């Protein structure tokens, strides 16, 4: 069950239509997870600084069970997420930062229990 959170200082009007749905589909493909299990949040218009500059930028947080736990996995994921974000947001790679967090099944609650028991 991946969680993908995109924060950007771009105004909502500058974001492509359907960005949350497009990011969901991209994350599902990149992480090899069904889209029905991907959770996406997009926050725009935030006061942000990346690499010491408040120029247009974005930060992506990707957390999931079992697919973001190694440097090799995240190197491959990173390249594909950067391709998606540069195309959709019109930002250079220097203005985007991605953070990967591996999760354990007991850290995600759903249907009144945790994923360990589902």
CNS distance restraints for C-alpha pairs under 8 A (distance, minus, plus):
assign (resid   1 and name CA) (resid  33 and name CA) 7.64 0.50 0.50
assign (resid   1 and name CA) (resid  37 and name CA) 5.05 0.50 0.50
assign (resid   1 and name CA) (resid  38 and name CA) 5.76 0.50 0.50
assign (resid   1 and name CA) (resid  39 and name CA) 7.47 0.50 0.50
assign (resid   1 and name CA) (resid  64 and name CA) 5.85 0.50 0.50
assign (resid   1 and name CA) (resid  65 and name CA) 6.49 0.50 0.50
assign (resid   2 and name CA) (resid  33 and name CA) 7.81 0.50 0.50
assign (resid   2 and name CA) (resid  37 and name CA) 6.77 0.50 0.50
assign (resid   2 and name CA) (resid  38 and name CA) 4.98 0.50 0.50
assign (resid   2 and name CA) (resid  39 and name CA) 6.15 0.50 0.50
assign (resid   2 and name CA) (resid  62 and name CA) 7.03 0.50 0.50
assign (resid   2 and name CA) (resid  63 and name CA) 5.64 0.50 0.50
assign (resid   2 and name CA) (resid  64 and name CA) 4.22 0.50 0.50
assign (resid   2 and name CA) (resid  65 and name CA) 6.95 0.50 0.50
assign (resid   3 and name CA) (resid  38 and name CA) 6.15 0.50 0.50
assign (resid   3 and name CA) (resid  39 and name CA) 4.81 0.50 0.50
assign (resid   3 and name CA) (resid  40 and name CA) 6.03 0.50 0.50
assign (resid   3 and name CA) (resid  61 and name CA) 7.83 0.50 0.50
assign (resid   3 and name CA) (resid  62 and name CA) 5.86 0.50 0.50
assign (resid   3 and name CA) (resid  63 and name CA) 5.21 0.50 0.50
assign (resid   3 and name CA) (resid  64 and name CA) 6.25 0.50 0.50
assign (resid   4 and name CA) (resid  24 and name CA) 7.92 0.50 0.50
assign (resid   4 and name CA) (resid  27 and name CA) 7.61 0.50 0.50
assign (resid   4 and name CA) (resid  38 and name CA) 7.54 0.50 0.50
assign (resid   4 and name CA) (resid  39 and name CA) 6.11 0.50 0.50
assign (resid   4 and name CA) (resid  40 and name CA) 4.80 0.50 0.50
assign (resid   4 and name CA) (resid  41 and name CA) 6.39 0.50 0.50
assign (resid   4 and name CA) (resid  60 and name CA) 7.05 0.50 0.50
assign (resid   4 and name CA) (resid  61 and name CA) 5.68 0.50 0.50
assign (resid   4 and name CA) (resid  62 and name CA) 4.71 0.50 0.50
assign (resid   4 and name CA) (resid  63 and name CA) 6.59 0.50 0.50
assign (resid   5 and name CA) (resid  40 and name CA) 5.79 0.50 0.50
assign (resid   5 and name CA) (resid  41 and name CA) 4.76 0.50 0.50
assign (resid   5 and name CA) (resid  42 and name CA) 5.97 0.50 0.50
assign (resid   5 and name CA) (resid  43 and name CA) 7.82 0.50 0.50
assign (resid   5 and name CA) (resid  60 and name CA) 5.68 0.50 0.50
assign (resid   5 and name CA) (resid  61 and name CA) 5.07 0.50 0.50
assign (resid   5 and name CA) (resid  62 and name CA) 6.65 0.50 0.50
assign (resid   6 and name CA) (resid  40 and name CA) 7.87 0.50 0.50
assign (resid   6 and name CA) (resid  41 and name CA) 6.22 0.50 0.50
assign (resid   6 and name CA) (resid  42 and name CA) 4.79 0.50 0.50
assign (resid   6 and name CA) (resid  43 and name CA) 6.15 0.50 0.50
assign (resid   6 and name CA) (resid  58 and name CA) 6.94 0.50 0.50
assign (resid   6 and name CA) (resid  59 and name CA) 5.89 0.50 0.50
assign (resid   6 and name CA) (resid  60 and name CA) 4.62 0.50 0.50
assign (resid   6 and name CA) (resid  61 and name CA) 6.53 0.50 0.50
assign (resid   7 and name CA) (resid  42 and name CA) 6.13 0.50 0.50
assign (resid   7 and name CA) (resid  43 and name CA) 4.88 0.50 0.50
assign (resid   7 and name CA) (resid  44 and name CA) 6.08 0.50 0.50
assign (resid   7 and name CA) (resid  46 and name CA) 7.18 0.50 0.50
assign (resid   7 and name CA) (resid  58 and name CA) 5.58 0.50 0.50
assign (resid   7 and name CA) (resid  59 and name CA) 5.25 0.50 0.50
assign (resid   7 and name CA) (resid  60 and name CA) 6.42 0.50 0.50
assign (resid   8 and name CA) (resid  43 and name CA) 6.35 0.50 0.50
assign (resid   8 and name CA) (resid  44 and name CA) 4.97 0.50 0.50
assign (resid   8 and name CA) (resid  45 and name CA) 6.31 0.50 0.50
assign (resid   8 and name CA) (resid  46 and name CA) 5.96 0.50 0.50
assign (resid   8 and name CA) (resid  48 and name CA) 7.19 0.50 0.50
assign (resid   8 and name CA) (resid  56 and name CA) 7.55 0.50 0.50
assign (resid   8 and name CA) (resid  57 and name CA) 5.79 0.50 0.50
assign (resid   8 and name CA) (resid  58 and name CA) 4.25 0.50 0.50
assign (resid   8 and name CA) (resid  59 and name CA) 6.43 0.50 0.50
assign (resid   9 and name CA) (resid  44 and name CA) 5.66 0.50 0.50
assign (resid   9 and name CA) (resid  45 and name CA) 4.40 0.50 0.50
assign (resid   9 and name CA) (resid  46 and name CA) 4.50 0.50 0.50
assign (resid   9 and name CA) (resid  47 and name CA) 5.86 0.50 0.50
assign (resid   9 and name CA) (resid  48 and name CA) 5.84 0.50 0.50
assign (resid   9 and name CA) (resid  56 and name CA) 5.95 0.50 0.50
assign (resid   9 and name CA) (resid  57 and name CA) 6.08 0.50 0.50
assign (resid   9 and name CA) (resid  58 and name CA) 6.81 0.50 0.50
assign (resid  10 and name CA) (resid  14 and name CA) 6.30 0.50 0.50
assign (resid  10 and name CA) (resid  15 and name CA) 7.17 0.50 0.50
assign (resid  10 and name CA) (resid  44 and name CA) 5.74 0.50 0.50
assign (resid  10 and name CA) (resid  45 and name CA) 5.21 0.50 0.50
assign (resid  10 and name CA) (resid  46 and name CA) 7.47 0.50 0.50
assign (resid  10 and name CA) (resid  56 and name CA) 6.01 0.50 0.50
assign (resid  10 and name CA) (resid  57 and name CA) 7.15 0.50 0.50
assign (resid  11 and name CA) (resid  15 and name CA) 7.00 0.50 0.50
assign (resid  11 and name CA) (resid  44 and name CA) 5.67 0.50 0.50
assign (resid  11 and name CA) (resid  45 and name CA) 4.53 0.50 0.50
assign (resid  12 and name CA) (resid  44 and name CA) 5.46 0.50 0.50
assign (resid  12 and name CA) (resid  45 and name CA) 6.42 0.50 0.50
assign (resid  15 and name CA) (resid  19 and name CA) 6.94 0.50 0.50
assign (resid  15 and name CA) (resid  88 and name CA) 7.83 0.50 0.50
assign (resid  15 and name CA) (resid  89 and name CA) 6.56 0.50 0.50
assign (resid  16 and name CA) (resid  88 and name CA) 6.65 0.50 0.50
assign (resid  16 and name CA) (resid  89 and name CA) 7.34 0.50 0.50
assign (resid  18 and name CA) (resid  22 and name CA) 6.12 0.50 0.50
assign (resid  19 and name CA) (resid  23 and name CA) 5.91 0.50 0.50
assign (resid  19 and name CA) (resid  88 and name CA) 7.87 0.50 0.50
assign (resid  20 and name CA) (resid  24 and name CA) 6.08 0.50 0.50
assign (resid  20 and name CA) (resid  40 and name CA) 6.30 0.50 0.50
assign (resid  20 and name CA) (resid  41 and name CA) 6.92 0.50 0.50
assign (resid  20 and name CA) (resid  42 and name CA) 6.38 0.50 0.50
assign (resid  21 and name CA) (resid  25 and name CA) 6.27 0.50 0.50
assign (resid  22 and name CA) (resid  26 and name CA) 6.11 0.50 0.50
assign (resid  23 and name CA) (resid  27 and name CA) 5.93 0.50 0.50
assign (resid  23 and name CA) (resid  40 and name CA) 7.27 0.50 0.50
assign (resid  24 and name CA) (resid  28 and name CA) 6.12 0.50 0.50
assign (resid  24 and name CA) (resid  35 and name CA) 6.35 0.50 0.50
assign (resid  24 and name CA) (resid  38 and name CA) 6.21 0.50 0.50
assign (resid  24 and name CA) (resid  39 and name CA) 7.09 0.50 0.50
assign (resid  24 and name CA) (resid  40 and name CA) 6.10 0.50 0.50
assign (resid  25 and name CA) (resid  29 and name CA) 6.30 0.50 0.50
assign (resid  25 and name CA) (resid  35 and name CA) 6.00 0.50 0.50
assign (resid  26 and name CA) (resid  30 and name CA) 6.02 0.50 0.50
assign (resid  26 and name CA) (resid  81 and name CA) 7.80 0.50 0.50
assign (resid  26 and name CA) (resid  84 and name CA) 7.39 0.50 0.50
assign (resid  27 and name CA) (resid  31 and name CA) 5.80 0.50 0.50
assign (resid  27 and name CA) (resid  32 and name CA) 7.96 0.50 0.50
assign (resid  27 and name CA) (resid  33 and name CA) 7.87 0.50 0.50
assign (resid  27 and name CA) (resid  35 and name CA) 7.86 0.50 0.50
assign (resid  27 and name CA) (resid  38 and name CA) 7.37 0.50 0.50
assign (resid  27 and name CA) (resid  81 and name CA) 7.70 0.50 0.50
assign (resid  28 and name CA) (resid  32 and name CA) 5.56 0.50 0.50
assign (resid  28 and name CA) (resid  33 and name CA) 4.78 0.50 0.50
assign (resid  28 and name CA) (resid  34 and name CA) 5.62 0.50 0.50
assign (resid  28 and name CA) (resid  35 and name CA) 5.06 0.50 0.50
assign (resid  28 and name CA) (resid  38 and name CA) 6.52 0.50 0.50
assign (resid  29 and name CA) (resid  33 and name CA) 6.71 0.50 0.50
assign (resid  29 and name CA) (resid  34 and name CA) 7.92 0.50 0.50
assign (resid  30 and name CA) (resid  77 and name CA) 6.18 0.50 0.50
assign (resid  30 and name CA) (resid  80 and name CA) 6.72 0.50 0.50
assign (resid  30 and name CA) (resid  81 and name CA) 7.55 0.50 0.50
assign (resid  31 and name CA) (resid  67 and name CA) 6.52 0.50 0.50
assign (resid  31 and name CA) (resid  77 and name CA) 7.17 0.50 0.50
assign (resid  33 and name CA) (resid  37 and name CA) 6.94 0.50 0.50
assign (resid  33 and name CA) (resid  38 and name CA) 7.34 0.50 0.50
assign (resid  34 and name CA) (resid  38 and name CA) 6.96 0.50 0.50
assign (resid  47 and name CA) (resid  54 and name CA) 7.78 0.50 0.50
assign (resid  48 and name CA) (resid  54 and name CA) 5.88 0.50 0.50
assign (resid  48 and name CA) (resid  57 and name CA) 7.50 0.50 0.50
assign (resid  49 and name CA) (resid  53 and name CA) 5.14 0.50 0.50
assign (resid  49 and name CA) (resid  54 and name CA) 4.44 0.50 0.50
assign (resid  49 and name CA) (resid  55 and name CA) 7.45 0.50 0.50
assign (resid  49 and name CA) (resid  57 and name CA) 7.54 0.50 0.50
assign (resid  50 and name CA) (resid  54 and name CA) 6.52 0.50 0.50
assign (resid  50 and name CA) (resid  55 and name CA) 7.99 0.50 0.50
assign (resid  50 and name CA) (resid  57 and name CA) 6.56 0.50 0.50
assign (resid  50 and name CA) (resid  58 and name CA) 7.82 0.50 0.50
assign (resid  50 and name CA) (resid  95 and name CA) 6.57 0.50 0.50
assign (resid  50 and name CA) (resid  96 and name CA) 7.63 0.50 0.50
assign (resid  50 and name CA) (resid  97 and name CA) 7.75 0.50 0.50
assign (resid  51 and name CA) (resid  95 and name CA) 7.80 0.50 0.50
assign (resid  55 and name CA) (resid  95 and name CA) 8.00 0.50 0.50
assign (resid  56 and name CA) (resid  91 and name CA) 7.29 0.50 0.50
assign (resid  56 and name CA) (resid  95 and name CA) 7.00 0.50 0.50
assign (resid  57 and name CA) (resid  91 and name CA) 6.86 0.50 0.50
assign (resid  57 and name CA) (resid  95 and name CA) 4.73 0.50 0.50
assign (resid  57 and name CA) (resid  96 and name CA) 5.76 0.50 0.50
assign (resid  58 and name CA) (resid  95 and name CA) 6.47 0.50 0.50
assign (resid  58 and name CA) (resid  96 and name CA) 4.87 0.50 0.50
assign (resid  58 and name CA) (resid  97 and name CA) 6.54 0.50 0.50
assign (resid  59 and name CA) (resid  96 and name CA) 5.66 0.50 0.50
assign (resid  59 and name CA) (resid  97 and name CA) 4.78 0.50 0.50
assign (resid  59 and name CA) (resid  98 and name CA) 5.71 0.50 0.50
assign (resid  59 and name CA) (resid  99 and name CA) 7.72 0.50 0.50
assign (resid  60 and name CA) (resid  96 and name CA) 7.67 0.50 0.50
assign (resid  60 and name CA) (resid  97 and name CA) 6.29 0.50 0.50
assign (resid  60 and name CA) (resid  98 and name CA) 4.63 0.50 0.50
assign (resid  60 and name CA) (resid  99 and name CA) 6.21 0.50 0.50
assign (resid  61 and name CA) (resid  98 and name CA) 5.86 0.50 0.50
assign (resid  61 and name CA) (resid  99 and name CA) 4.84 0.50 0.50
assign (resid  61 and name CA) (resid 100 and name CA) 6.03 0.50 0.50
assign (resid  61 and name CA) (resid 101 and name CA) 7.60 0.50 0.50
assign (resid  62 and name CA) (resid  68 and name CA) 7.97 0.50 0.50
assign (resid  62 and name CA) (resid  98 and name CA) 7.50 0.50 0.50
assign (resid  62 and name CA) (resid  99 and name CA) 6.21 0.50 0.50
assign (resid  62 and name CA) (resid 100 and name CA) 4.90 0.50 0.50
assign (resid  62 and name CA) (resid 101 and name CA) 6.20 0.50 0.50
assign (resid  63 and name CA) (resid  68 and name CA) 7.08 0.50 0.50
assign (resid  63 and name CA) (resid 100 and name CA) 5.78 0.50 0.50
assign (resid  63 and name CA) (resid 101 and name CA) 4.52 0.50 0.50
assign (resid  63 and name CA) (resid 102 and name CA) 5.52 0.50 0.50
assign (resid  63 and name CA) (resid 103 and name CA) 6.30 0.50 0.50
assign (resid  64 and name CA) (resid  68 and name CA) 6.39 0.50 0.50
assign (resid  64 and name CA) (resid 101 and name CA) 6.83 0.50 0.50
assign (resid  64 and name CA) (resid 102 and name CA) 5.40 0.50 0.50
assign (resid  64 and name CA) (resid 103 and name CA) 5.26 0.50 0.50
assign (resid  64 and name CA) (resid 104 and name CA) 7.99 0.50 0.50
assign (resid  65 and name CA) (resid 102 and name CA) 5.88 0.50 0.50
assign (resid  65 and name CA) (resid 103 and name CA) 4.75 0.50 0.50
assign (resid  65 and name CA) (resid 104 and name CA) 5.67 0.50 0.50
assign (resid  65 and name CA) (resid 105 and name CA) 6.58 0.50 0.50
assign (resid  66 and name CA) (resid 102 and name CA) 6.79 0.50 0.50
assign (resid  66 and name CA) (resid 103 and name CA) 7.29 0.50 0.50
assign (resid  66 and name CA) (resid 104 and name CA) 7.79 0.50 0.50
assign (resid  67 and name CA) (resid  73 and name CA) 6.86 0.50 0.50
assign (resid  67 and name CA) (resid 102 and name CA) 7.34 0.50 0.50
assign (resid  68 and name CA) (resid  73 and name CA) 5.99 0.50 0.50
assign (resid  68 and name CA) (resid  74 and name CA) 5.76 0.50 0.50
assign (resid  68 and name CA) (resid 100 and name CA) 6.23 0.50 0.50
assign (resid  68 and name CA) (resid 101 and name CA) 6.52 0.50 0.50
assign (resid  68 and name CA) (resid 102 and name CA) 5.30 0.50 0.50
assign (resid  69 and name CA) (resid  73 and name CA) 6.96 0.50 0.50
assign (resid  69 and name CA) (resid  74 and name CA) 7.48 0.50 0.50
assign (resid  69 and name CA) (resid 101 and name CA) 7.39 0.50 0.50
assign (resid  69 and name CA) (resid 102 and name CA) 5.25 0.50 0.50
assign (resid  70 and name CA) (resid  74 and name CA) 6.20 0.50 0.50
assign (resid  71 and name CA) (resid  75 and name CA) 5.92 0.50 0.50
assign (resid  72 and name CA) (resid  76 and name CA) 6.56 0.50 0.50
assign (resid  73 and name CA) (resid  77 and name CA) 6.26 0.50 0.50
assign (resid  74 and name CA) (resid  78 and name CA) 5.63 0.50 0.50
assign (resid  74 and name CA) (resid 100 and name CA) 7.19 0.50 0.50
assign (resid  75 and name CA) (resid  79 and name CA) 6.42 0.50 0.50
assign (resid  76 and name CA) (resid  80 and name CA) 6.65 0.50 0.50
assign (resid  77 and name CA) (resid  81 and name CA) 6.08 0.50 0.50
assign (resid  78 and name CA) (resid  82 and name CA) 5.95 0.50 0.50
assign (resid  78 and name CA) (resid  98 and name CA) 7.20 0.50 0.50
assign (resid  79 and name CA) (resid  83 and name CA) 6.24 0.50 0.50
assign (resid  80 and name CA) (resid  84 and name CA) 6.33 0.50 0.50
assign (resid  81 and name CA) (resid  85 and name CA) 6.07 0.50 0.50
assign (resid  82 and name CA) (resid  86 and name CA) 5.90 0.50 0.50
assign (resid  82 and name CA) (resid  93 and name CA) 6.69 0.50 0.50
assign (resid  82 and name CA) (resid  96 and name CA) 7.71 0.50 0.50
assign (resid  83 and name CA) (resid  87 and name CA) 6.21 0.50 0.50
assign (resid  84 and name CA) (resid  88 and name CA) 6.07 0.50 0.50
assign (resid  85 and name CA) (resid  89 and name CA) 5.58 0.50 0.50
assign (resid  85 and name CA) (resid  90 and name CA) 7.48 0.50 0.50
assign (resid  85 and name CA) (resid  91 and name CA) 7.38 0.50 0.50
assign (resid  86 and name CA) (resid  90 and name CA) 5.10 0.50 0.50
assign (resid  86 and name CA) (resid  91 and name CA) 5.01 0.50 0.50
assign (resid  86 and name CA) (resid  92 and name CA) 5.95 0.50 0.50
assign (resid  86 and name CA) (resid  93 and name CA) 6.62 0.50 0.50
assign (resid  87 and name CA) (resid  91 and name CA) 7.65 0.50 0.50
assign (resid  91 and name CA) (resid  95 and name CA) 6.25 0.50 0.50
assign (resid  91 and name CA) (resid  96 and name CA) 7.34 0.50 0.50
assign (resid  92 and name CA) (resid  96 and name CA) 7.14 0.50 0.50
assign (resid 103 and name CA) (resid 107 and name CA) 6.53 0.50 0.50
assign (resid 103 and name CA) (resid 108 and name CA) 7.98 0.50 0.50
assign (resid 104 and name CA) (resid 108 and name CA) 7.53 0.50 0.50
assign (resid 105 and name CA) (resid 114 and name CA) 6.76 0.50 0.50
assign (resid 105 and name CA) (resid 115 and name CA) 4.82 0.50 0.50
assign (resid 105 and name CA) (resid 116 and name CA) 4.81 0.50 0.50
assign (resid 106 and name CA) (resid 114 and name CA) 5.42 0.50 0.50
assign (resid 106 and name CA) (resid 115 and name CA) 5.92 0.50 0.50
assign (resid 106 and name CA) (resid 116 and name CA) 5.32 0.50 0.50
assign (resid 107 and name CA) (resid 114 and name CA) 7.00 0.50 0.50
assign (resid 107 and name CA) (resid 115 and name CA) 7.69 0.50 0.50
assign (resid 108 and name CA) (resid 114 and name CA) 5.46 0.50 0.50
assign (resid 108 and name CA) (resid 115 and name CA) 5.83 0.50 0.50
assign (resid 109 and name CA) (resid 113 and name CA) 5.51 0.50 0.50
assign (resid 109 and name CA) (resid 114 and name CA) 4.14 0.50 0.50
assign (resid 109 and name CA) (resid 115 and name CA) 6.25 0.50 0.50
assign (resid 110 and name CA) (resid 114 and name CA) 5.59 0.50 0.50
assign (resid 110 and name CA) (resid 115 and name CA) 6.59 0.50 0.50
assign (resid 113 and name CA) (resid 117 and name CA) 6.95 0.50 0.50
assign (resid 113 and name CA) (resid 118 and name CA) 7.78 0.50 0.50
assign (resid 114 and name CA) (resid 118 and name CA) 6.98 0.50 0.50
